[in-house]
Amino acid sequence: MYRSRSARSPSLREPETRLSESDKIEGAGSWDALEWTKIDPVARSIPTGVKQFLLEAEQVIVEGYGVVLVNTDDAGTLYVTNFRLLFLSEGSRDIITIGTIPLATIEKFQKIAVKLPSGPRQPEKTRSQRLLQIIGKDMRIIVFGFRARTKQRRAVYDALLRCTRPATLWDLYAFAGGPCRFSNTNPKVRLLNEYCRLLGMGFYQASIRAIEDGAFTLSNEWWRISSVNCNYTMSSTYPFALLLPKSISDDKVVQASAFRARSRLPSITWCDRGTGAVLARSSQPLVGIMMNMRSNADENLVAALCTQIAGEKRRKLYIADARPRKNALANGAMGGGSESSANYFQSEIVFFGIDNIHAMRESLGRLRDYVDTYGTTSSDGMSSFLRHGGWSWGGGNLSSMSASVSTLGDTGWLIHVQTVLAGSAWIAARVALESASVLVHCSDGWDRTSQLVSLASLLLDPYYRTIRGFQALVEKDWLAFGHPFSDRLGMPTVSGNGNMPFELSRQASTGSLPLSPMRQGSGSASTQAQNTANANHSSPIFLQWVDCVSQLLRMYPFAFEFSSAFLVDLLDCMLSCRFGNFLCNSEKEREQAGIYDACGCLWMHLAGLRTSEGSSHAHYNLFYDPLKHSGPILPPAAALAPTVWPQFHLRWACPSEAQGGEVEAECRKLTRKFSELQRAKELAETRLNEASVTVESLATELRNEKLASTSARDAVKRSSKETATIKRAVQSLGFNVYFTADGDCNVGIERNPTEIPQRSICSVLTKDINGTVSHSEKADLSEPVSMMEDNVSDNPLIRVCGSLCPMHTRDGECQLPNAGCAQFQSQLVDFKANFDAFDRLSIYDSYFGS
């Protein structure tokens, strides 16, 4: 293993390490003389260091140790899984992003053997670097360096041959990963809901049951949803439901489809309910080599797109042909061509001059080489400032600076983007300003046509500038209307293998890295690549359209809910083929392959990323203001000056310049901080409310305690008064009342009851064994006093009551039979702490004298 980056020489010498027997080979000849042993896939356990980075159902196929990522001069371990190339740093054991690329994103790969100057001890032998170059569809070029005289590079190379070129569609990782938590709902339902929104029937919610029963043929006064292609018998590349003029029957629609290439007849993709203007799409008409073939059904269908304007004549029709005029005429030799304005009433034919898929693929390749050459770091590990040995800005001397500017123009990518933007803006202006209907087509109606109609819809309808609306737009104009994603990505289809990434021929051994096609002169490698590209149908059509959207986002930052980071993540997911949304070439093929049930959903994955951070997530545009651009966006031609998209084109070669600008980064940082402060404020308010409730509860309890205390004090005062009154009443009857320390009450009775006691005498009545009452002055005052019931007439208490009580008659009867003293005649009364009897005792003022 490499010890450190400083210990490694620039020549990437073979490290001093012990190799296992499986890593050693016999012989030490040149690269061409080596014979490699084929590595058969064997069951292996997942290394513990990489297990935490693997996705669900991701399996390691091949491992390479001591590999050097030349781009960043980092050493680490390279893993080939069934989904991606995974590069882990030797020191930090973290993923290095530039060295980790999904297998489906790889466009080309090749082995390179670079001879190095021989050392002083080996004058006759030459050493060589074992390099593997990976060219990605996402603008990156990766170079890995392997240890010499090992089988690691060969093992990685063979694994890439097997995994990047799957034999069938079901060999892709999207099927191995399964739907998991990113389950995919049926996009047919979402397509019908979008049609209903365009018809002004947003209240209607489609369902699978309605699709199976065919109960989705809704309509308004102008247009209707047709099920003429529900079984894909009319056109295998069109969706199951079409939006058509209400005045055209299904039989006429079938007749009109025969006049268009691949039966892709004119169908409405967007309509304005207020003005009746529509935006329609189709493929080229089959007018023949003489350009004289006609179809009444097709002409009537196109004429029905132009509804009558209220109070005026029929609206104007524009037929926008996305191709250059010469290409349209050349297609006539194969039976295609373009319409004649004489055959379509009140129409005008316009050619936009957008090049074909092959020109776009070559243009992006030149742009990728330009960025790799003049970026901060390159795939050969050299900075652009040092490439030409100059000192000035821009990567070299003044001549190289001018060369770099001209080379950017020579890529042609920005010109192509500007052409697509200008055509879309022209279509949107015709619909918005003139209330005209526009029919757009190219050759097959699924590449340039999809770019123009979707971009024009984005300019016309603010709903498509939201995240949810953008999803509906992509699913309608790209997925449902049959853009061949598998062919454009080089992936297999349902019918068989697609256009796979091709291996470049092995470069001759030279003293430096092989130049990319734009850096080298005309040679065999370029010629072979060009010849191979002629039979290749892969092309970055969708990527180019997303680039156009990013240009509009840059020009109108307040009009879009999503950000540039959302577009980058969308492209990465599409290129990786991790999810099933962009597999196959049509809606019919995705349904046949069972994509919706077997694979995960890209949109659910992106929504899950946004859920974690809410509105502060990087997918949301900080400057979005829906009220500022509530209507169509109509950019003037002078404003359509595209630039290199830094977040996508420069993120690998110029990472610091691809961060979206310091202003946006600072705004996002402030927004995140504001969100944190907002959450802290809400938490503080919640705690304050809880504290307020607690304080209020304590205050209520305190008030209740005060009321209870006041009531208790009043009760004590009232009880004290009553006790004093009772004490005086009892003493007036001839008793002596005493209270002990523990609160017990003792009452004593004097011997001579006829005399009113003048002083307090402590006496206790006791009952002897014969039943007589005796008096003891030395008795304990805490002893209770009891009275006998044997001889009631001899009871001194009765005599005292009769002599003192004014309510007692001469006959010995009490005028208050309910009084407490009346109870003495029937029972013994214990005066010890019998306060309940005192409470029931009625005291009258007549008891007492003056």
N, C-alpha and C positions, 0 to 999 in steps of 0.2 A: 504494500500500500504506500501511497505517497505520504511523506511525512508532513510537508507543509508546502504552500505555494511558493515560498521563497527558496525552498530547497530544490524545486524543480527547475531544470534548465529550459530555455525557450524551445529547445529541440525535442522536448517531450521524451527524454531518454527512458529506456526501460527501467523501471524501479527495481531496487534491490529488495527482493522479497522472495519468500519461499512459495513455490507453486506446488499445488497438488498434482498427483500423477495424471489426473484427468485433464489438467490444463497444459500439460507438456506435450510437445510433438517432436517427432524425430526429424533430424536434418536442420540445416540452417542455410538454405539456398535463397534465391531471389523470390519475389512474390509469385511470379508465374510458375515457378518450379514446385511450389507447395501444393500438396494434395491433402484436401481436407476430408475428414471423416464426417459423414452425415449424422446430424444429431437427431435422433428419434425422440419424440415427446414421451416423457416418462412422468409417472406420478411423483410429485415432490411436495414436501411440506412447505407451508408458507413461512418465510423468515419472520421472526418476531419483530425485527426492526421496521418492516414494511407493512405489517398487518394493520396497523392503525390508520394507514393512508388508503387502504383499499376500499372500494365501493362495494355495494352489495353484489354478490355473485361474481366479483372480479377475481381472477385467478392468475397467479404468476406462471409464466411459461418458460422464460429464459432469464438468467441473471448474468450480469457482467460486472466484475469487481475491478477496482483500480482504473475505471474509465475516466477520461478527462473531457469535460465540456469545453471545447476550444473557444466558444463565444465569450465565456467569462473566466476561462482558465481555472475552473473549479474541478477538483477530483471528487469522485463519489462512486456510487453503485447505480448501474442502469438495469432496470427491470422491464421486461416485455410481458405485458399482461394481455388478456383477451379483450381489453378496451383501449389501452394506451401504452406509450413509452413513459416510464416513470423514472425520474432521475433524482436520487437523494444525495445530498451533500455529505462528504466524508466527515467534516467537522461537526456541523450542527445537526445532521441527520434529519434535516427538513427538506421539503420538496423545493427544487429550483424550478421556477415557473417556465423559464424559456426552454429548459431541457425536458419538459414534460408535455407531451402532445398526444391527443387521441389518434388512434390508428386510422380512423376514417378521415382525419384532417390532413393526413400525409398525401401529398400529390405525387412526389417522386422521391426516390432514394437511390444512392449509388455508393459503391466502395471506391476509395481513393488510396493509392499508395504513393506517397511523396518521398523521394529519395533525399537524404540529408548528407551533408559533407562528412567524409570519413574521419575518424579520430586519428590522433598521432600514432596510436599503437596498432591501428588496423588500416594501413595505407592501401591495401588492395581490396578491402571489403567496403561496401557501402551499406549504411543503415537506412531504414525507411520508416516513416510513420504509417501506422495502420489507421486510416480515418474512414468514417461513415458519415456521409452527408444526407441530411433529411430536409426536403423542401416541402413546406406546408402550404395549404390553401389559405391560411390566415396571415400571410405576409411574413413568415419567419423562415429563416434558413439556419439549420442547426448542424453543427459538426461535432462528432464524438471521436476522440482518440483512444485507441485500444493498445494494450501491451503487445509488443511484438512476440512472435513465435508462440502464440496461444490460439485457441479455437474460439475465443469469446466473440470476436467480430463476426466470424462465420455463423456462429449460433444465433446471434442477434439478427443477422441478415436473413437467414433462412426463416426465422420466426416472423420477420416482417413480410417475407414473400407469402407465407401461409395466411397470416392474419389480416394483412391489408388488402388481400384479394380473395375474399370469401367466395366459395363456390355457389352458395345459395343465399337468398335473403335471410333465411332463418339462422345463419351462422353469425349474424351481427350480434353485438353485445346487447342491443336494445331488447332482443328476445330473451337473452340470458338473464338480464336484470329484472325483467318482468315489470308489471305495472306498479308493484310495491305501494308506497304511499302516494305516488303521483298518478293515481288512476285517471284514465282518460274517458271523459264523457263523450257521447256520440256527437261528432261535429255536424251531422245532418240536422240535428235539433237546433244548433246554433245558426246554421245557414237559414233555416225556415224563420227563425226569430228575426234575423236580419232582414229578410225579405218583407216580413210583416212590418218592421219598423219603417222601411222605405215606402210601403203602401199606406202608412198612417194607421196601422193596426197594431200598435205596440202593446195593446192590452191582451192580444192573443199569445198564448204560450204553447209552443209545439211540444209534442211528445213522441216517443218511439211508437206508441200504439197508433197515433194518428198517421205516422209515416207508413207503418205496416198496412193499415187499412186504406191508405190513399186519400185520407180525409184532410188534405192540406191545400186544396185548390181554391184559395181565397182570391178575391179581386176587389178592385175599386172601380171608379168610373172609367179609367184609362187602361190599367194594366191588370194582369192576373198571374197567379202562380200556376204553372202547368206541370203535369206529371207525365208528359209525353215521353220523357227519357228515364222514367222511374226504374226500368230494368236495364238501362244503358244499351238498349238495342238500336237507338237512333245514332248515338255518338258515344263511343266508349271512353272518351276523354272529357266529356261534359258532366256536370253534376246531375243528380237524380231529379232535381227540381229546377225549373227555369222561369225567369221573369220575362213575360212576353206581352205584346199588345193584346188588349182584350178583344179586338175586332178580328183577330186571326185565329182560325180554328186549328186543332191539332193536326188534322189532315193536311192543311196547307203548310204547316210547319215542317212536317215530314218531307213534303215535296221540295220545300225551299232548302232543306239540309243537303239534298243531293247536289246542289249547285256550289257548295262550299267545300274546300279542302278538309278532309277527315270529318265531314258532316258537321263542322263547327259553324252553325248558322248564326245570324245576328241575334244576340240575346242582350237584354237590358241588364246592366250591372249597377247603375245608379240612376235615380230619377228625382226630379224636383217636384214635389206635390203642389207647390204654389204656382209655378209657371208651366208645368207639363213638359219641360225639357228633359231629355234622357241622355245618358251616356251608355252606349252599346259597344259590344265587342264581337268579333267573328274571326274567321280565317279568310284567306284570299279567295276570290271567286274563280271558278274554273271556266274562264273565258276562252281558253284554247290558244294555239299558236297564232291564229289570225285575229285574236282579240274581238271576235264577233259572236261568241256564244252568249245567249241570254236565258233568263228564267223568269217567267211571270210571277211565280210564287215568291221568288227571292225579291223581286222588285216591289211586290205588294207588301211583303213583310218589312222591308226597309222603309217604304213610304208610310207604313203605319207607325213607325217610330216618331214621325213628325205630326203630332196632334195639332188640331186647329187652335190657333190663338184667339182668345175671346175678342170679338169685334174686328178681327183682322184676317188676313189670308193665312194659308198654311205656313208654318214656321220653316225656316231654312234648315237644310241638312248639310253637314260637313262630313266627308268621308276622308279620314286621316289614315294614310298609308305610312307606316313607320319606316319602311325600307327606302333606300335611295331609288330614284326613278329607274335607273338602269338595271338595278337588281329586279325590280318589279317586271320590267319588260323581259328580262332574261328568264324569269320564271314562266313566261308564256310558252317557252319551248317545251316545258314539262307539263303543260296543261293549265298552269295557273295564270297569274297576271293581276290586273287591277281593273276596277270598274271604269265605266265611261259615264261622264256626267250627263250625256244625252239620254241614257237609259234610266236614270233616276231623277225624278221630278225635283226641280229647284234644289239641286245639289252642287257641291263644289269639292273637287278632289285635291288633297294636299299631301305632299310627300315630305317626310321629316328627315330622311337621310341617315337613319341610325344603322350602324354596321351590324353584321351577323355575329353569331356566338363565337366563331373562331377569332375574329378580330378582337373581341372583348377578352378572351382568354390570353391571347398574346400580349395585349396591352397591360393586363394586370401582371403578367410575368415580368415585363420590362420595368414596371413600377416597383415590383418587389426587389428586383436586382438593383435598381437605383437607390432605394432606401437602404439596402444592405451595404451598398458601396459607400454612400455618403452619410451614413448614420454615425452616431457616437461610437458605437462598437459594431464590428462586422462579424460575419460567420468565421472569418479567419483569425479572429482575436485581435485585429489591428484597428486602431482608431482612425477615423477619416482624417484627422489632423496630421497623422503621420504617414498616410498612405503614399503621398506623392513627394514626401521629403520637404515640403514647403513650410512656411511659418505663418502664413496669413489665415484669415478667417475662412471658414467654409470647406476646409479639407485640402489645403494645398496652395499653390501659387495662383496668380491671377488667371492664367490660362486654364487651369483646372477648374477654377470657379465658374468661368464662362462655359466651360464644357459641361459642368454639372447642371447649370440652368438649362442649357439646350437639351441635355439628356432628359430632364423632366418633361420638357415639351415633347420630346420624341416618343415618350411612352404612350402618349395619346389618351391616357386615362381621363384626365381632366376635361379634355375636349369631348369625349364620349359622355361623361357625366353632364356637362353643360348642354349637350344636344338633347339628352333625355329630359332635363329640367325645362329647357325652352319649349319642347313639344308639349309637355304636360301643362305648363303655364298657358300656352296658347289654347289648348283644349278647354281648360277651366275658364279662361276669359270668354270664349265663345258661348259657353253654357251660361255663365253668370251675367254677362253684359248684354248678349243678344237673345237670350232665351232660346238658343238654337240647340238642335240635337246633333250629336257627334257619334259617328260609327268609326271605331278604331280597329285596324287589323294589320297584320304583317303577313308572313307566309303561312305558318300554321296557327298563329293566333295564341301562342302560349308563352312566348318570351318577351319580345319588345312590346307586344300588346298588353301583357300583364303589367309591365313597367309603366306604360303611359296611363292606362285607365285607373290603376291603383293610386298613382301619384296625383292624377287630376282629381280623383275622389277625395284624397287627403287635403287638397287645396280648397275644394268646394264645401266639404262637410266638416264642421268642427268636432263632430262626434268621433270621427276617425283619428282625431289628434289627441284623444285620451287613450289610456292604456287598454281599457276594455274595447273601445272602438277600433284601436289598431289591431288587436287580435281578430276582431270580426272582419276587418279589411283583408288581412293576410289569409285568413281561412276562406274567404269568398273569392277573391280575385287571383290567388295563387294556388291554393290547395284544391278548392272545389272545381275551378275551371281548368285544371289539368296541366299546371306547369310541371314538366318532367324532372322532378328533383333528383331521382335516382340517376338519370342520364347526366344531368348537369354536375352531380357530385361524384360520378364515377362509381356508383354503388350498384349492386345487383338488384334486379327486379323480380316480380313474381314469375315471369316467363323464363328467366335465366340470368346469366352473368351479365353485368353491365360493363361499362368502360372503366376498367380498373387503372390505378396508377401504374405507369410504365417505368421500367428501369432504364436509366440512361446507360449508354455503353461505358465500359470501364475506360477511364482516362489513362493515357500514357503516363508513365512515371516521369515526373518532372521535379524541379526543385522547389516548387511552390504549389499552393492550392490551385486547382483548375479554375479558370475564370468562368463566370456565369455567361450565359448567351450574350448579354449586352456588353460584357467586358472583353470578350474574345472576338477575334475576327471570324470571317467566314471559314468554316471548317467542317469536318465530317460530323462532329457531334451536333452542331447546330442544324445541319442538313437533315440528320437522322431524326432529331427532335421535331423538326418542322414536318417531315414526312409522316411521323407518327401522329402529330397533332391533326393532320388532315383527316384522319379516320377517327378522331377523338371527338366525342360530343359533349365533353365536360366544358362548362363555362360558368363564370361568376355572375350570372344574370341577376339572381336575387341579391347577391352581395352588392352589386352595382346599384340596385334600387335602394337598398338600405343606405348606401353612401349618399344617394340623392336626398333621402329623408334627413340625413345628418346635415347636409348643406342647408336645407330649409330650417332646421332647428337652429343652426348658427345664425341665419338671417332673421328669424322670428323667434327669439328665445322666450317670449311670453305666450306663444300660441300653442305649445305642446306640453302635455302633462308629464310625458316621459322624458328621460334624459338621454344623453349619448351613451352612458354606461348601460342603460337598458338595451339599446341597439347592439352594443358590443356583445353582451351576454346572449342576446337572441341569436346573433350570428355564430357565436362559439357553440351553442347548443345545436344549431342546425348543422354545422360542419362536422360535429363530433358523432352524429347519428346515435346519440345516447338515448334519445326518445323516438317514438314512432311517428310523430306528427309529419315529418318531412321525408318519410320513406316512400318508395314506389313513385310511379309517374302519374297517377290519377286517383280519383276517389274510388273508382271501381276496383283498381288493384289493391288499394288499402283495405277495402272491404273483403276482397277475396282472401287476402293474407291474414285477416283477423287482427289487424294492427290495433284497433281500438281496445280490444280485450287483452292482448298479449303484451303490449308495450306501455311504458309510462308516457305521461303527457308533459310536454315542454311548458305549457302555460301554467300548469299546476306547480311545476318546479320553480318557475320564476315568481309566482305568487307566494310560494312558501318562503323564498328569500326576502321578499318585502314584508312579510308578516313579522319578522323578528324586530325590525326597527321602525315599522310604521311609516309615517309620512316623511321621516328624516332619512329614509333609505336612499341609496345612490341612484335607484331607478327613477325617482321622482325629480322633476325639474323644479328647482328652487324658485324660478322666476315665473312659473306658470300663472297666468291670469286669464281665466276663461271669458271674462267680460271685455277684455281688450280686443280680442279677435273672435267675436261671436259669430261672424259670417265668413264668407269666402276670403281666401288669401290670394291675391293676384299680383305676384311679383313682376316688376318691369324687366324688360330684357337686359337693361344695363346692370341690374342687381344680380343677375344669374352668372356670377363669376366664381366658380368653385375653387376650393383649395384642397390641399392634402388633408385628409381626415386624421388628425393627430391621435385620437384615442384608439384608432384601429390600425392605421397604416404605420404609425411611428412607435407603437408601444414596445416593440422588440428591439429595434435599432436605436431609438431615442427615447428611453423610458422616462427620463425626467421631463422631456418636452411633451409627453403624451398624457399628462395628468389633467388635462382639461383647463389649464391656465391657473394662475395663482388666485385670481379673483374668485373663480368658482370654488376652488379648494377652500379659500378662507371663508366664503359664504357658507359652504357646507359645514365647515368647522364651527362657525358661529351658530348656525342653525341647530347643530347637534348640541352645542352648549346651551342654547336657548331652550331646547327640548328638555335637557336635564334640569335646568333651573325651573322650567314649568312643572316638571314632575315633582321636584323638591317643594315647589310652592303648593302644589295640590296635596302633597303629603303633610306639609306643615298646616295647611288649612284643615285637613282631616283631623290631625291631632288637636288643633285648636278647638274644633267643634266638639271633639270628645271631651276635652278639658272643660269646655263651657257647660256641657251636659252634666259632667261630674260636679262642677261648682254649683250649678243650679240644684242638683239633687242634694248636695250637702247643705245648701241654704234652706231648702225645704225641710230637711231633717232638723236643722237647727231651729227653725221656726216652730216646728212641732214640739221639739224639746222645750223651748221657752214656754209654749202654751201649756205643756204638761207640767212644767215647773211652777208656773203661775197657778194652775189649778191645784197642784199639790199644796202650795203655800196657803191658798184660800181654804183648802180642806183642813189644813193643820190649824189655821186660825179658828175656823168654825168648830173644829173638834175641841180645841182648847177652851173656847167659850162654853161649849156644851158640857165639857168635863167639869169646868169650874161650877157651872150651874148645877150639875148633878151632885157634885161634892157638897155644895151648900144644901141642896135638898136632902141628901142623905144625913148630913150632920144635923139638920133641923129635926130629923126623926129620932135623934138620940144615938146616932152611930158615930164612931170615930173611924175615919178613913185614912189609911196609910198606903203609900206606894214604895215598893222596894226598889233596889238598884236595878233589878232586871225587868222592871216594868209591871210586876204583879201588884194587884190591889188587895189589901186586907182591911176588913171591917170588924170593929169591935163594938160590943153592946155593954152599956153600964148596968150595974145591979139594980139601982133604983130608977126605974124607967119613968117614974112620975116627975122626977126633977129634970129639968132641961139642963143639959151639961153646960157648965160654965167654963170648963177647961178640958183639955184633951187628956183622956184617960186611956192608956194602952191596956186593953183587956181582951181576953179571948174566951169564948164560951166553949167548954169541953163537955163531953158526954161520958159519964162514968159507966161502969159495968152494969149498974142497976137501972140505967136509963135516965138518971138525973143529970142536970146541967150544973157544972161547977165552974168556978171562976179562978183563973190563975193569972196573977199579974206578972209572974216571971216567965210566962210562956213566950215562945218565940213568935215575934210579930209576923213572921212569914207563914205561920200556920193558918190554914183556912178556917173559917167559922161556919158551922152547920147548925141547923135548927131542926128540932124534932117535930114530928107530926103526931106523936102518940096522944098528947094532951094539948089540943089546940087552944082550949080556954085558958090553960096555964102558960101559954106561950107569951113571954114578955113582949115579943115583937108585935104581937097582935094588940096587946094592951097599949103599947106605945103608939101604934098606928091609930087606935081608937081614941086615945086621949088627945092626940095632937092634930089629927087630920080633920079639917073643917068639913070634909065631905062625908064624914062618918056620922050616921044618925044615932039617936038615943037607943034604938032597938038593936044596935050593933051591926047594922047593914051598911055596906059601902054604896054610895051613889054612883061610883064609877066601876062597874063590874069588870070592865076591860083594862083597868089600870094594872100596872105591874105589881102593886102591893096586894091586889086581890088574890094573886096566885100563891101568896104565902100560906093561905088556909088549906090548900090542896096538895102541896108538895114542898119538899125541902129545896131551898134555893142556896146555891153556892155562889157567893159574891166574888169569888176569885176571878178577876179579869173577865167578867161576864159583861163586856161592853155592848153586846148585841141587845141585852135586856135594857141597858141604859138608853140605847138608841130608840127602842120602842116605847120607852117611858115618856108619857106626856107630862110636861111641867107647866103648870099654870101659875100666874102671878098671885092668884088667891091663896096659894099654898103658904105664902110668906106674909108676915105682918109688916107693919111699918118699921 
